[in-house]
Amino acid sequence: MRNNGEHQSWYSLGIVWAGAMISIPSLLVGNTLISGMSLPKALFVAFVGYFIVVAIMILQGMQSSDLGKPTVHIAGQVFGKKGSRTILSIILAIACLGWFGIQANVCGAALANLLANYDMNLPIPLASFLCGLVMVVSAIYGIKVLRVISYIAVPLLVIISIVGLVQTLSGDHLQAIQNYKPSGNMSFMDGLSVTMGSFALGAVIAGDYSQFSKKRSDVFKAAIFGIIPAGVLMIGVGAVLTIAYQTSDITAVFLNIATPFIGGVILILATWKTNLVNAISGGIALINVFNISKQKEKMAVGIAGTVGTLLAVVGILNYFTPIMSILSAMIPPVAGVMIASYWIMNKGNMNNWRQVEGVNRLGVFSWLVGAVIASIPVVFSLFPSLPQVPNQPLTGIIISFVIYYFGYRFSIQKSIMLEENK
């Protein structure tokens, strides 16, 4: 249980979550949404997407607040102790490796574009490889490097975003924003998938950060005021800057805001900061998945970063939308099962919670079915010859919730009948 000396205020938790939203991925979401929809629609999609994310965060975070335990322990009831560790670690590893590749790709493009301004030609795949390599080496040195770069990168990212926004709200840029018409046609549901996918993992593992909160209301306030304003604002900034500078290339946007050197350096630092987290978290996830000794953590971090770097070299950034859609399909069903168990079966009573040894097959099956069914539209969209299915990002979480609920009821009834027949 929680140590009483470890309580955190809702404000400090909200700051942590808001800080997670102030990042390049949030700008990328705005950049992606605005390519296929109007600015008002993009902002509405962002609000709805983060509202759903926050609802999941609150229900997940309150469980950990009640019990004073991180997500992987709370999930030990629905997936089993071993099942929980394996499933959450696999999802975390996939998400971190994908994000590492995307960020290294953005960093590589920024470096290549920056050097091009000085008549130096460096192919983006090679630039992405070099950036990824530097990120991997620095990640092996751990939290100390992360702390130093974070202190530099986060304020600079906020400053350049504000400067860019101020520049766009005057003169010709403002006229371009008012007259903007999207070149593509992204559906509301596809936009919702991209938005939810960008922070789905953060929502499911919200308990890792809220476990030290004293009251449920602290989790509620931190999620509402930490995620929605910062998230919608950053998506809005990404969308507005994309329109104003008339390019869907986020690196070109940054190079245009200030001087190419300043914009390029800030973008490189911002992606570097985020990728240190991705490499470290991905390495820890690999340790849990493959049951590697904790002493080999640096090696695992190196492997995670190297895999992410290879993804950057092959241009994973070009698949940003389907990757976000896959994450929005795979990850929320975890919460669907956990919410069904804690809030419906256990009635939100912490005294009814029990960790199960080994693997709880009902929980694993419920998550897997929801994740697979929710992923079908995304997979089909990659193959135009297949029949296209509308993307419904909430399908997976609902299916997993329902399967677990009725499966649990059936198992209870079966147990009662067996007892009566004895």
C-alpha positions in Angstrom: 0.0 0.0 0.0 0.9 3.7 -0.3 3.4 5.3 2.0 1.6 8.3 3.7 4.8 10.4 3.2 4.6 10.0 -0.6 1.4 11.9 -1.3 1.3 14.3 -4.2 -1.0 17.2 -4.9 -3.4 17.2 -7.9 -1.6 20.3 -9.1 1.8 18.5 -9.3 0.3 15.5 -11.0 -1.5 17.8 -13.5 1.8 19.5 -14.3 3.4 16.2 -15.1 0.6 15.2 -17.4 0.5 18.7 -19.1 4.3 18.4 -19.6 3.8 15.1 -21.4 1.4 16.9 -23.9 3.9 19.7 -24.6 5.9 17.6 -27.1 6.6 17.1 -30.8 4.0 14.2 -31.0 1.2 16.5 -30.1 2.3 19.0 -32.8 2.5 16.0 -35.3 -1.2 15.1 -34.5 -2.2 18.7 -35.3 -0.1 18.5 -38.4 -1.8 15.3 -39.5 -5.4 16.3 -38.6 -5.3 19.6 -40.5 -4.2 17.9 -43.7 -7.6 16.3 -44.0 -10.0 18.6 -42.2 -10.8 22.2 -41.4 -9.3 23.9 -38.4 -12.6 24.0 -36.4 -13.2 20.3 -37.1 -9.6 19.4 -36.1 -9.9 21.3 -32.8 -13.3 19.6 -32.1 -11.8 16.2 -32.9 -8.9 17.0 -30.6 -11.3 18.0 -27.8 -13.4 14.9 -28.1 -10.4 12.6 -28.4 -8.7 13.9 -25.3 -12.0 13.9 -23.5 -12.3 10.2 -24.1 -8.6 9.7 -23.1 -9.2 11.7 -19.9 -12.2 9.5 -19.0 -10.0 6.4 -19.4 -7.2 8.1 -17.4 -9.5 9.0 -14.5 -11.0 5.5 -14.2 -7.5 3.9 -14.5 -5.8 6.5 -12.3 -8.3 6.2 -9.5 -7.7 2.4 -9.2 -4.0 3.1 -8.5 -4.9 6.0 -6.2 -7.2 3.7 -4.1 -4.6 0.9 -3.8 -1.3 2.9 -4.0 0.0 0.5 -6.7 1.2 1.0 -10.3 -0.8 -0.2 -13.3 1.0 -3.4 -13.8 0.1 -4.5 -10.3 -3.5 -3.4 -10.5 -3.9 -5.3 -13.8 -2.7 -8.5 -11.9 -6.4 -9.2 -11.1 -7.7 -9.3 -14.6 -4.7 -10.6 -16.5 -2.9 -12.5 -13.7 0.4 -11.5 -12.2 2.4 -13.0 -15.1 -0.1 -12.1 -17.8 -0.3 -8.4 -16.7 3.4 -8.0 -16.7 3.7 -9.6 -20.2 0.8 -7.9 -21.9 1.5 -4.4 -20.6 5.2 -4.8 -21.3 4.6 -6.0 -24.9 2.3 -3.0 -25.6 4.8 -0.6 -23.9 7.6 -2.0 -26.0 5.7 -1.8 -29.3 4.6 1.8 -28.5 8.0 3.0 -27.4 9.9 1.4 -30.3 7.4 3.0 -32.8 7.6 6.4 -31.1 11.4 6.2 -31.0 11.4 5.6 -34.8 9.0 8.4 -35.5 10.9 10.9 -33.3 14.3 9.8 -34.7 12.8 10.3 -38.2 11.7 13.8 -37.3 15.1 14.6 -35.9 16.8 13.2 -39.0 14.7 15.3 -41.3 15.4 18.4 -39.1 19.1 17.7 -39.3 19.1 17.1 -43.0 17.0 20.3 -43.7 19.3 22.3 -41.4 22.4 21.2 -43.1 20.9 21.8 -46.5 20.7 25.5 -45.6 24.5 25.5 -45.4 24.8 23.6 -48.7 25.6 20.3 -47.1 23.6 17.3 -48.5 22.8 14.5 -46.0 20.1 12.0 -47.0 17.3 11.8 -44.4 17.7 8.0 -43.8 21.4 8.5 -43.0 20.6 11.6 -40.8 17.9 9.6 -39.0 20.4 6.8 -38.4 23.0 9.2 -36.9 20.4 10.9 -34.7 19.0 7.6 -33.5 22.6 6.5 -32.7 23.3 9.6 -30.6 19.9 9.1 -28.8 20.7 5.4 -28.0 24.1 6.2 -26.6 22.8 9.0 -24.4 19.8 6.9 -23.3 22.2 4.2 -22.0 23.5 6.8 -19.5 19.9 7.1 -18.2 18.0 9.7 -16.2 20.8 12.2 -15.6 21.1 13.0 -19.4 17.3 13.1 -19.7 17.0 15.6 -16.9 19.6 18.0 -18.4 18.1 17.8 -21.9 14.5 18.2 -20.5 15.5 21.4 -18.7 16.7 22.9 -22.0 14.3 21.4 -24.5 10.9 21.8 -22.9 11.1 25.6 -22.3 12.6 26.1 -25.8 9.8 24.1 -27.4 7.2 26.2 -25.6 8.9 29.5 -26.6 9.2 28.6 -30.3 5.6 27.4 -30.4 4.4 30.7 -28.9 6.6 32.7 -31.2 5.3 30.8 -34.2 1.7 31.2 -33.0 2.2 35.0 -32.6 3.7 35.3 -36.1 0.8 33.4 -37.7 -1.9 35.5 -36.1 -1.0 38.6 -38.1 -0.7 39.7 -41.7 -0.7 37.2 -44.6 -0.5 34.2 -42.3 -3.8 35.1 -40.6 -5.5 35.4 -44.0 -4.2 32.0 -45.1 -5.7 30.5 -41.9 -9.1 32.1 -42.4 -9.2 30.9 -46.1 -7.8 27.4 -45.4 -9.4 24.4 -47.2 -7.9 21.0 -46.5 -6.4 19.1 -49.4 -7.5 15.7 -48.1 -10.6 14.3 -46.6 -10.1 12.6 -43.2 -13.2 11.3 -41.4 -14.1 12.2 -37.9 -13.5 8.7 -36.7 -10.1 8.5 -38.3 -9.1 11.8 -36.7 -10.4 10.4 -33.4 -8.1 7.4 -33.8 -5.1 9.5 -34.5 -5.8 11.8 -31.4 -6.5 8.9 -29.1 -3.6 6.8 -30.3 -1.2 9.6 -29.5 -1.9 9.3 -25.8 -3.7 6.0 -25.4 -0.7 4.4 -23.6 -0.5 7.3 -21.2 -4.2 6.9 -20.4 -3.9 3.2 -19.6 -0.8 3.5 -17.5 -2.1 6.7 -15.7 -1.9 4.8 -12.4 1.9 4.7 -12.6 1.8 8.5 -11.9 -1.4 8.7 -9.8 -0.6 6.0 -7.3 0.7 8.6 -4.9 -2.5 10.8 -5.1 -4.4 11.1 -1.8 -7.9 11.3 -3.1 -9.8 10.2 -6.2 -10.8 13.8 -6.8 -7.1 14.7 -7.2 -6.8 12.3 -10.1 -10.0 13.8 -11.7 -8.7 17.4 -11.4 -5.2 16.5 -12.6 -6.5 14.7 -15.7 -9.1 17.4 -16.6 -6.8 20.4 -16.2 -3.6 18.7 -17.1 -4.5 16.9 -20.4 -7.3 18.7 -22.2 -6.1 22.3 -22.2 -2.4 21.4 -23.0 -3.4 18.7 -25.5 -5.9 20.7 -27.5 -3.6 23.8 -27.4 -0.6 21.8 -28.8 -2.7 20.2 -31.5 -4.1 23.6 -32.4 -0.6 25.1 -32.6 0.6 22.2 -34.8 -2.5 22.7 -37.1 -2.2 26.5 -37.3 1.6 26.5 -38.0 1.0 23.9 -40.7 -1.5 26.1 -42.4 0.5 29.3 -42.0 3.7 27.9 -43.4 1.8 25.9 -46.1 3.7 22.7 -45.5 2.8 19.3 -44.0 6.5 18.8 -43.1 6.8 19.7 -39.3 10.6 20.2 -39.7 10.1 22.8 -42.4 7.6 24.6 -40.1 10.2 24.9 -37.4 12.9 26.0 -39.7 10.6 28.8 -40.9 9.5 30.1 -37.4 12.8 31.6 -36.4 16.1 31.2 -38.2 16.8 27.7 -39.7 19.5 27.1 -37.1 17.4 28.0 -34.1 14.3 26.1 -35.3 16.4 23.0 -36.3 18.3 22.9 -33.0 15.1 23.2 -30.9 13.4 20.4 -32.9 16.4 18.2 -32.5 16.6 18.8 -28.7 12.8 18.2 -28.3 12.9 14.9 -30.2 16.0 13.9 -28.3 14.4 14.5 -25.0 11.3 12.4 -25.8 13.4 9.6 -27.3 15.4 9.2 -24.2 12.2 8.3 -22.4 11.1 6.0 -25.2 14.5 4.1 -25.2 14.6 3.8 -21.4 10.9 2.7 -21.1 11.3 0.4 -24.1 14.4 -1.2 -22.6 12.6 -1.9 -19.3 9.6 -3.3 -21.2 11.9 -5.7 -23.1 13.4 -6.9 -19.8 9.9 -7.7 -18.6 8.8 -9.4 -21.8 11.8 -11.7 -22.1 12.5 -12.0 -18.4 16.0 -10.5 -18.7 18.2 -9.8 -15.7 17.9 -6.3 -14.4 21.7 -6.1 -14.6 21.4 -6.1 -18.4 19.2 -3.0 -18.5 21.7 -0.9 -20.4 21.9 -3.6 -23.1 18.1 -3.7 -23.3 17.9 0.1 -23.7 20.5 -0.2 -26.4 18.6 -2.9 -28.3 15.3 -0.9 -28.0 16.9 2.2 -29.3 18.7 0.4 -32.1 15.4 -1.2 -33.3 13.7 2.2 -33.2 16.6 3.7 -35.2 16.2 1.1 -37.9 12.5 2.0 -38.1 13.5 5.6 -38.5 15.9 4.7 -41.4 13.0 3.0 -43.3 10.9 6.1 -42.9 8.3 5.1 -40.2 7.2 8.7 -40.1 5.4 8.2 -43.4 3.1 5.7 -41.6 2.2 8.0 -38.7 -1.6 7.8 -39.2 -1.9 4.0 -39.3 0.5 3.6 -36.4 -1.6 6.0 -34.3 -4.7 4.0 -35.4 -3.1 0.7 -34.4 -2.2 2.1 -31.0 -5.7 3.4 -30.5 -7.0 -0.1 -31.3 -4.6 -2.2 -29.2 -4.2 -0.2 -26.1 -7.7 1.0 -24.9 -9.0 -2.6 -24.6 -6.6 -3.1 -21.7 -8.5 -0.4 -19.9 -11.8 -1.9 -21.0 -11.0 -5.1 -19.1 -9.6 -3.4 -16.0 -12.6 -1.0 -15.8 -15.1 -3.9 -16.1 -13.3 -5.7 -13.2 -12.7 -2.9 -10.8 -15.6 -0.6 -11.3 -18.4 -3.1 -12.2 -17.5 -6.5 -10.7 -15.7 -5.0 -7.6 -18.0 -1.9 -7.5 -15.0 0.3 -7.1 -14.3 -1.2 -3.7 -10.5 -1.6 -3.1 -11.2 -4.3 -0.5 -12.6 -6.6 -3.3 -9.3 -6.4 -5.3 -7.1 -9.5 -5.4 -4.1 -10.2 -7.5 -4.2 -13.5 -9.4 -1.1 -15.6 -9.7 0.0 -16.7 -13.2 -2.3 -15.9 -16.1 -6.0 -15.0 -16.0 -7.0 -16.4 -19.4 -10.4 -14.7 -19.4 -8.8 -11.3 -19.1 -6.2 -12.0 -21.7 -8.8 -13.4 -24.1 -11.1 -10.4 -23.6 -8.3 -7.9 -24.4 -7.0 -9.9 -27.4 -10.4 -10.2 -29.1 -11.1 -6.4 -28.6 -7.7 -5.5 -29.9 -7.8 -7.7 -32.9 -11.3 -6.6 -34.0 -10.5 -2.9 -33.5 -7.4 -3.4 -35.6 -9.2 -4.9 -38.6 -10.2 -1.5 -40.2 -6.6 -0.2 -39.9 -5.0 -3.4 -41.4 -7.6 -3.4 -44.2 -6.8 0.3 -45.0 -3.2 -0.7 -45.8 -4.4 -2.9 -48.6 -6.7 -1.0 -51.0 -7.8 -4.2 -52.7 -9.5 -5.5 -49.5 -13.0 -4.3 -48.6 -12.7 -1.1 -46.5 -14.3 -1.1 -43.0 -15.1 2.2 -41.2 -12.7 3.0 -38.4 -14.4 2.9 -35.0 -11.7 3.6 -32.3 -14.0 2.8 -29.3 -14.9 -0.6 -30.7 -12.1 -2.5 -29.0 -12.6 -1.1 -25.5 -16.4 -1.8 -25.6 -15.9 -5.4 -26.9 -13.2 -6.2 -24.3 -15.4 -4.7 -21.6 -18.5 -6.8 -22.6 -16.6 -10.1 -23.1 -15.0 -9.8 -19.7 -18.2 -8.8 -18.0 -20.3 -11.7 -19.4 -17.4 -14.2 -19.2 -16.9 -13.3 -15.5 -20.7 -13.7 -14.8 -20.7 -17.0 -16.6 -17.7 -18.3 -14.6 -19.4 -17.3 -11.4 -22.6 -19.0 -12.3 -20.7 -22.1 -13.3 -18.9 -22.1 -10.0 -22.2 -21.8 -8.1 -23.7 -24.7 -10.0 -20.6 -26.9 -9.4 -20.8 -26.1 -5.7 -24.5 -27.0 -5.6 -23.9 -30.4 -7.3 -21.3 -31.5 -4.8 
